[in-house]
Amino acid sequence: MRREQVFTVVRDTIAAVRPDVDPAEIREDRSMTDLGCDSLDRLDVVAGAMDRIGLELSTDRLADVHDIGGLIDALWDGANASR
């Protein structure tokens, strides 16, 4: 899986969880909090993206994620490590 594909999964998952968010606002330098996501929304996005990728990550691997780019990197690294 390419990193761009992971970004697409994350963007589409955010859009599904928060349909009120303009897709153009979903950028790697933004956090989900910046987009108005509360803690349950963030959990839904992470779980939904992992499910769509077919991946399980420990919370330790997500502890240092502060923005969408960090989430993409963590998911991408996890997807590549499991292959």
Secondary structure, DSSP 8 states (H G I E B T S, - for coil): --HHHHHHHHHHHHHHH-TTS-GGG--TTS-TTTTT--HHHHHHHHHHHHHHHT----HHHHTT--SHHHHHHHHHHHHHHT-
